[in-house]
Amino acid sequence: MNWNLKVRVLCFWTVPDKYKPDIPYTMELILQDEKGDQIHASIDKFTIKYFRDKIYDHGFYQMKYFVTAPYHSKFKTNSHKYKLTFTQSAIVTEIEDSSFHMDGFKLCTFEEVEIQHKTDENKLIVVGHVVSYESIQLSKKGENNSSFMNIVVEDEQRNELPATLWGDLAFQMQSHLSGSTDEPLIVVLQLMKTHKFRDLPQSSNFKNKFDNSSVLLSTPNELK
């Protein structure tokens, strides 16, 4: 379709090929327009090479010529009923616009997590400090092995939220915890999947489905 959009890239990530992990299978993007509305976009493995060096996190772009399709996914990044697919004929031009809407994600309280898990959106962001954690464990499913770490995050009101970090995020967390001082480790959990475990709300990143989940780590002194 002859779409002509002015958008900001909230974030993008690549999904590796199942059988060749070093090769990207798709590139996934979350785009936001001037009004703050968001839509998901995908670039397949044959088209990635045309856009890999043109698109950056938080960049502003004029984008034209997309294919639209219904957005059906078990792990949805927003509530839009359509998603965009890039073709080789799509045009991406970097622009500047200081008036553009900058709020990409809504910061959730721990109480809101319980409401969030009832929706099909996964744009949750919470902030807290790590009060407990377990060693990295290995999950085996058929021929696939996945590493994960369970942590518990606490907010200013001493509400606790269990979270499970998979893959690289688990190792990133382990590295920070092993090298941390006596100061609390502050974390920002972004784009997590929420669900209930033993009737309690819990947060988890998307394992191998999405590589966009992220954890920002800091100590109180680093935040000053």
C-alpha positions as CSV (number, residue, x, y, z in Angstrom):
1,M,0.0,0.0,0.0
2,N,1.1,3.6,-0.6
3,W,1.5,4.4,3.1
4,N,3.5,7.5,4.0
5,L,4.3,7.5,7.7
6,K,6.4,9.8,10.0
7,V,7.5,7.6,12.9
8,R,10.0,7.1,15.7
9,V,11.5,3.7,16.2
10,L,10.9,2.8,19.8
11,C,13.0,-0.3,19.5
12,F,14.0,-3.0,17.1
13,W,15.6,-6.4,17.3
14,T,16.4,-9.4,15.2
15,V,15.0,-12.9,15.6
16,P,17.7,-15.5,14.7
17,D,17.0,-18.4,12.4
18,K,16.0,-21.5,14.4
19,Y,18.5,-23.8,12.7
20,K,21.2,-21.2,12.0
21,P,21.3,-18.9,15.1
22,D,24.0,-16.7,13.6
23,I,21.7,-15.7,10.7
24,P,18.8,-13.3,11.4
25,Y,15.4,-14.6,10.4
26,T,13.4,-11.4,10.8
27,M,13.9,-7.9,12.1
28,E,11.0,-6.6,14.3
29,L,10.2,-3.0,15.1
30,I,7.9,-1.0,17.2
31,L,7.0,2.3,15.5
32,Q,5.2,5.3,17.0
33,D,3.6,8.2,15.2
34,E,3.2,11.9,16.2
35,K,0.0,11.1,18.2
36,G,1.7,8.4,20.2
37,D,-0.1,5.5,18.5
38,Q,2.1,2.4,18.0
39,I,2.2,-0.3,15.4
40,H,4.4,-3.4,14.9
41,A,6.5,-3.9,11.8
42,S,8.5,-6.8,10.4
43,I,11.3,-7.2,7.9
44,D,11.9,-10.7,6.5
45,K,15.4,-12.3,6.2
46,F,15.6,-11.6,2.5
47,T,14.8,-7.9,3.0
48,I,16.9,-7.1,6.1
49,K,20.0,-6.3,4.1
50,Y,18.3,-3.3,2.5
51,F,17.5,-1.7,5.9
52,R,20.0,-3.0,8.4
53,D,22.2,0.1,8.2
54,K,19.3,2.6,7.9
55,I,17.3,2.0,11.0
56,Y,18.4,2.8,14.6
57,D,16.7,2.8,18.0
58,H,14.9,6.0,18.8
59,G,15.5,7.4,15.3
60,F,13.0,9.5,13.4
61,Y,12.0,8.4,9.9
62,Q,9.7,9.0,6.9
63,M,8.6,5.6,5.8
64,K,6.7,4.7,2.6
65,Y,5.3,1.7,0.8
66,F,4.4,-1.1,3.2
67,V,2.3,-4.3,3.1
68,T,-0.3,-4.4,5.8
69,A,-1.7,-7.5,7.5
70,P,-3.7,-8.4,10.5
71,Y,-1.6,-8.6,13.7
72,H,-2.0,-12.0,15.1
73,S,0.7,-13.0,17.6
74,K,0.8,-14.8,20.9
75,F,3.2,-12.1,22.1
76,K,1.9,-8.7,21.0
77,T,3.9,-5.5,21.6
78,N,0.8,-3.2,21.2
79,S,-2.9,-3.3,20.7
80,H,-3.0,-2.3,17.0
81,K,-5.0,-4.8,14.9
82,Y,-2.6,-4.5,11.9
83,K,1.1,-4.8,11.5
84,L,3.4,-3.5,8.7
85,T,5.7,-5.6,6.5
86,F,8.7,-4.1,4.7
87,T,9.3,-5.0,1.1
88,Q,12.4,-4.2,-1.0
89,S,10.5,-1.2,-2.5
90,A,9.9,0.4,1.0
91,I,11.6,3.8,1.4
92,V,13.1,4.8,4.7
93,T,14.4,8.4,5.1
94,E,15.9,9.7,8.4
95,I,14.4,13.0,9.5
96,E,14.5,15.5,12.4
97,D,11.5,16.6,14.4
98,S,11.9,18.1,17.9
99,S,8.1,18.2,18.4
100,F,7.7,14.5,18.1
101,H,6.0,12.5,20.9
102,M,8.7,11.1,23.1
103,D,6.8,8.9,25.6
104,G,7.1,5.4,24.2
105,F,6.2,3.2,27.1
106,K,4.0,3.5,30.2
107,L,5.6,2.9,33.5
108,C,3.5,0.4,35.5
109,T,3.1,0.1,39.2
110,F,3.3,-3.5,40.6
111,E,-0.4,-3.3,41.2
112,E,-1.0,-2.7,37.5
113,V,0.9,-5.8,36.6
114,E,-2.1,-7.9,37.8
115,I,-4.3,-6.0,35.3
116,Q,-1.8,-6.2,32.5
117,H,-1.6,-10.0,32.5
118,K,-5.3,-10.1,31.4
119,T,-4.5,-8.3,28.2
120,D,-2.6,-9.5,25.1
121,E,-0.1,-6.6,25.2
122,N,3.4,-6.9,26.4
123,K,4.7,-3.3,26.8
124,L,5.1,-3.5,30.5
125,I,7.8,-1.4,32.2
126,V,8.4,-1.6,35.9
127,V,11.2,-0.2,38.2
128,G,12.4,-1.7,41.4
129,H,15.4,-3.2,43.2
130,V,16.4,-6.8,43.3
131,V,15.8,-8.3,46.8
132,S,16.5,-11.9,46.0
133,Y,17.6,-14.2,43.2
134,E,18.5,-17.7,42.3
135,S,21.4,-19.3,40.4
136,I,21.0,-19.7,36.6
137,Q,19.2,-22.9,35.8
138,L,18.8,-24.9,32.6
139,S,15.4,-25.7,31.0
140,K,15.3,-28.6,28.6
141,K,12.6,-29.0,26.1
142,G,13.3,-31.7,23.5
143,E,16.6,-30.9,21.9
144,N,16.4,-27.2,23.0
145,N,18.2,-26.0,26.1
146,S,17.4,-22.5,27.6
147,S,19.1,-20.8,30.5
148,F,17.0,-18.8,33.0
149,M,17.2,-17.0,36.3
150,N,14.5,-16.2,38.8
151,I,14.6,-12.9,40.7
152,V,12.3,-10.9,42.9
153,V,12.0,-7.1,42.5
154,E,10.7,-4.8,45.2
155,D,9.2,-1.2,44.7
156,E,9.2,1.8,47.0
157,Q,6.1,0.5,48.8
158,R,7.8,-2.9,49.4
159,N,5.5,-4.7,47.0
160,E,7.3,-7.6,45.5
161,L,7.2,-8.9,41.9
162,P,8.8,-12.2,40.8
163,A,10.4,-12.2,37.4
164,T,12.1,-14.8,35.2
165,L,14.9,-13.7,32.9
166,W,15.8,-16.0,30.0
167,G,18.9,-16.3,27.8
168,D,21.3,-13.4,27.6
169,L,19.3,-11.4,30.1
170,A,19.9,-14.1,32.8
171,F,23.7,-13.9,32.2
172,Q,23.6,-10.1,32.2
173,M,21.8,-10.1,35.6
174,Q,24.3,-12.7,37.0
175,S,27.2,-10.6,35.9
176,H,25.8,-7.5,37.7
177,L,24.9,-9.3,40.8
178,S,28.2,-11.0,41.2
179,G,30.0,-7.7,40.8
180,S,27.6,-5.5,42.8
181,T,28.4,-3.7,46.1
182,D,26.2,-3.5,49.2
183,E,24.0,-1.0,47.4
184,P,20.7,-2.2,46.0
185,L,20.7,-3.1,42.3
186,I,18.0,-1.0,40.6
187,V,16.4,-2.6,37.5
188,V,14.0,-1.4,34.8
189,L,12.1,-4.3,33.3
190,Q,10.9,-3.5,29.8
191,L,8.7,-5.4,27.3
192,M,8.0,-8.3,29.5
193,K,5.3,-11.0,29.3
194,T,3.1,-10.9,32.4
195,H,1.3,-14.0,33.7
196,K,0.1,-15.6,36.9
197,F,2.1,-18.2,38.8
198,R,0.5,-19.8,41.8
199,D,-2.2,-17.1,41.7
200,L,0.5,-14.3,41.9
201,P,1.4,-11.9,39.1
202,Q,4.8,-12.6,37.6
203,S,6.9,-11.1,34.8
204,S,9.0,-12.9,32.2
205,N,10.9,-12.0,29.1
206,F,10.0,-13.7,25.9
207,K,12.6,-16.4,25.8
208,N,13.4,-17.0,22.2
209,K,10.2,-15.6,20.8
210,F,11.3,-12.0,21.0
211,D,14.8,-10.6,21.7
212,N,13.4,-7.1,22.5
213,S,12.9,-7.6,26.2
214,S,15.5,-5.7,28.2
215,V,16.7,-5.0,31.7
216,L,18.5,-1.8,32.6
217,L,20.6,-2.1,35.7
218,S,22.0,0.5,38.0
219,T,22.9,1.4,41.6
220,P,21.4,4.4,43.4
221,N,24.6,6.3,43.1
222,E,24.7,5.8,39.4
223,L,21.2,7.3,39.1
224,K,22.1,10.5,40.8
